Amino acid sequence: MTRLIAYFWPERIAAQLMLVMISALILITTFVFAFFALLRPTAPHSDAISQMLLLGRTVHLLNEAAPAERPGLIRDINAATRRYELHLVDPSEPLLGVPPALQDRITPPRDLDAGMRFLGSMPMGPERGVVVEFSLADGTRLRAEHLAKRGGPPLIGSPFLQILFFLALSLAMLLVWALRTLVRPLSDLERAVSVFGEGQAEPVIVTERGPREVRAAASAFNRMQVRIRDLIDRRTRMLAAIGHDLRTPLTRLRLRLELMDDGDQKDRNLADLAVMEAQINGALTFLREGRTGERTGPVDLPSLLLSVQDQYEDMGQTVTLTCAPGLTVHGRASEMVRAVSNLIDNAHRHAGIPDVRAFAREDQILIEVADHGPGLSSAEKLRLIEPFERGDAARTVADGQGMGQATGFGLGLATARAIAEGHGGRLELDDTPGGGLTARILLPRAG
């Protein structure tokens, strides 16, 4: 059955929407027909007439009573029953006529006393019921008004409201189906695009389902992700190969310099050579971020930051740390260490002792590295998070004492930003109260 439905199911969104509208009309028509043909009770007027014809005993009683006693009997009968009311009718009033639509449904009673006659009936609407008249043996006209049942309107009101009810129910059911069948593939595609746009390292393959247009868009997006990832991987491998090839002549240069006599010229050449090697290593490290092959998993942030602080203390550099307990992020521990180390190195290089804080805010975890240096302007904050961009205070290359591998060449902040985005977060630069710069990594909280 499922295969049969899939075979005849239209491919395009327009055809599927047309099918939804046609199905809605069919479903509404079916509901209305079922209600009026199967669920609606028997016509109220014919039921009321049948009940009124069963009032024979009451009519016989009034026919046998003396004319002077009839008003009192009528008051007592009306007080005793709530299904009908009896009234004596002025002979000058016109007779009731039987509506043509009820002619074939009304049969005059055959058990009336001699001289009594059934004069006619008239439907008075759903609130009043049906009115019938009799002529007693002495010619007195008696009108019996059947009262509609008390207790409110039918289950869901008038036929118009009933149709509206079934219309709303049908459209709601079809809307739920349309949302699940037509919109869900678009939602999946939108989420995948958002995740990939936030710097997801690996392609987010979208299931190709739904209408033809959505499947085509999902397929194109999947191919685009693979092409982009292949392009980045090829670029990284090419630059890594170039870096590897450059190390050979650099090594030969270092050996030649080591064989030179000690002197100021030798020291300057060795320093320049160290800068070149650091630049190559920093660039390759930046290009590899998010593609290290390390598995992601829960990372205990307090332990990670404490180990980073200990390593800096071992190198003789002071780092103050304030970390809330129980903070956990989902990611790659080595990359988190590199990102935090780059921010600490940046603060050490320009402003002395950095203050590291980690805390939770709603569903995010924040890692802040604050310094009390000269700070940056708004334009510099936007510029310096880009690769190979350096501020005026950073133009002097670092002494190589930091833990980060991309410091001093305009790659420290860019690398930290790439790592944060690869973990579904972001990097922000803000002013430190009292002066300075605060680099803030925002990451989604694990779980």
C-alpha angles and dihedrals in degrees: 000000000000091000091049092053091046090050094055095035111115118245103213128072094234092054092047092050089049089051090051091054093046090048089050092054092047092047093048092048091049092050093048093047092048092050098048096036101039112013104037113096123240115291107286096221095056090046091050092050091050090052092048091053088059090065090087095119092054091048091048089051092053091044091056095044122092114261091245092055097049098083091054093046090049091053091050093047092048090050092049098050134044097189097078143003127220125215135177109234127218108246090229093065115100119256121258116253126217110243113240091238090061099041094100093044100054121078115182112238115262097200098070118128120259111285094021120116137191104233103186147278140246130198110232099192133267093298097049104033119204131329121210130181134210132190112221122217093266092051096260112147116228121193121199116195116199110216121221115243113275122227103080137289125318122291098286103008131249124000089259091056090045091055090048090050094053090042091055092045093050094047091047091053092048091046091055090049092048092050092051097043104034106024102040095069089051090049091051090050092048092051092048092050091050093049093046091046091054091063103271106180098215128046115267103222112212119212108245104230140124128050120356094257092052092047090050091050092048091048092049091048092050091050091047092053092051092048093049092047091048090049092051092045092050091049091049093048091047093051091044089053090049090049091049091049091049092054091066096061090038089055090050090050091051091051091050092048091050089056091054121097115267114266147118093281092054093050092050092049092049090049091052090048091052090051091052092050091047091050092052093047092047094050093048091048091052092049092050096053111125092014102073094116092236114142119244120238144140112312120201100221099196091054092046094050092045091054090050090051091050092052092053091047088053088056090051095253120129121228122175114214132196114175131168113230124251098029113153130177130183112237148078114314097208092054091048089053090050094049094050092043092053091053092047091048090050091052093045092050096052109022114018122237113027125212114222119199131176125187142144126255116185106304095344136082118217126204112191127189108189129185133183100223130118094295128211136274120245092257092050092050091058093044101045096059088066119091118272094008117131134181124231092261091053099055092098107080116241122254093245096248096121128096095231119095098211103050126132098021103075094267103099098084093035091054092048089049092050091050093048092050090046087059094050094261138095143230122241131188116209139165119268113232106255093022136309139073130293118200110200128193114198116198133175113256115250115251 
